[in-house]
Amino acid sequence: MEKFVPTIQQQPRPLPLKRPHALFLEDTVDLLPLNPAWKRYRPESVDSFVTQWVESASGSGSESYRERHCRSDTLLSHSDGDTPRRLIKSAPSTEYRRDSNGFALSLTPASTKSCSYRADAEGGSQVSGYGPSVAPSDISGASVGSSQKSLVEDPYYRDNNLAENNIHMRSFYEEFPVDIAGLVNLVRKDRDSPDLSPDQVKQNTRLERLDMDTGEPDVERYFYAHVFPDPEPTDMLQRTDRNPMAKHVVPDFGSKLKVSTPVPDILFGYSRNGAFPQQQTQLRSMGNEMVANTQGLVYPFFVVEFKADGPGGSGSMWAATNQCLGGSVSCVNVAERLNRQMRQYKNKKVRSINSAAFSISMNGTEARLYVSWKHDELKYYMRKVDSFLFQKPEDYVEFRKHVLNIIDWGKDERLKEVIKSLDGLERCT
């Protein structure tokens, strides 16, 4: 009788449970020569193979896999709507978080490039969008690493985002409009009781240290204590620090190129109850259109942005000026809403208020004072009023004088104009 010998089937050796993806792809690509059409793919081009394979598996439509799923292409947007694309290779990502504007924030590595049209959630902090703001190398397509930057640091922020929303920086040598020139002359006036002399400035060792290796917190602490007043909670004038401005006060003309939501280091405006005790009914009827931030500051008029230079510093005065552009024209926008309501009722007894606003970009060595205004129904303008070098005693005294005059204008003339307009609206309605 023939002896039965059992047949043993050879089973493939199982792969390790956590085998690196690269080894798996190498084995897969090694099989490709079996198909002559795939001979061009080798392990060194795994990325191309995987993309091609996914495209073929998902159907060959007019839109490629990379176009559907890659969101790290650099987009240079133009006002005519034509948006040329420059593809930039990056690591794939499947996880996202969202900013306060609802834009996706990529969790891909820092080298991933991103779109140039995003609006950030803060004036001087992380860009909202798919990743870091574009740098010049991203525009040219150079493959160099880039660190995360805020939108206001984008070198094309003024040319693209601000210009698309009709916000423009004007030349220092242009003439002011008549009403703005009068306001500038007001803040330049000498004060009746100057509280500081150049000789006292020379003895200020803390001010001298700001010219050395100090950081932004040091600059802030000094000027909080020596220049910018901090009103009491019950005062009609109020100041908020590092609080994002409401999105509805930021100019937006419907472009995908958004203005960075301002987060002023200092913002001066009014207390709703302290400054307008007799106008509460009218204010309630207007909703929140005059409210600048979540701390209830209304009808703001003065923005301050701090930076610092040297080894302990961060940021640039150019970026601070961009922050002033966004913050100050947002103040103008709030006041212009009141003027638009006044024009609707055509009440000749009540004049429109001067909707101009001031802003300062500064570090430990200099300050740049700006004034912003509405040029016509569409355009917002900002122009520099003056520059001050803090280590020159005369300049420092002049700087303090201008700041205090702006505060006095806000507490007196401007506040009276707002109250008069609110009273006029209440009579009309």
Secondary structure, 3 states (H helix, E strand, C coil): CCCCCCCCCCCCCCCCCCCCHHHHHHHHHHCHHHCHHHCCCCHHHHHHHHHHHHHHHHCCCCCCHHHHHCCCCEECCCCCCCCCEECCCCCCCCCEEECCCCCEEECCCCCCCCCCCCCCCCCCCCCCCCCCCCCHHHHHCCCCCCCCCCHHHCCCCHHHHHHHCCEEECCCCCCCCHHHHHHHHHHHCCCCCCCCCHHHHHCCHHHHHCCCCCCHHHHHHHHHHHCCCCCCCCCCEEEECCCCECHHHCCCCCCCCCCCCCCCCEEEEEEHHHHCCCCHHHHHHCCCCCECECCCEEEEEEEEEECCCCCCCCCCHHHHHHHHHHHHHHHHHHHHHHHHHHHHHCCCCCCCCCCCEEEEEECCCEEEEEEEEECCCCCEEEEEEEEEECCCHHHHHHHHHHHHHHHHHHHHHHHHHHHHHHHHHHHHC
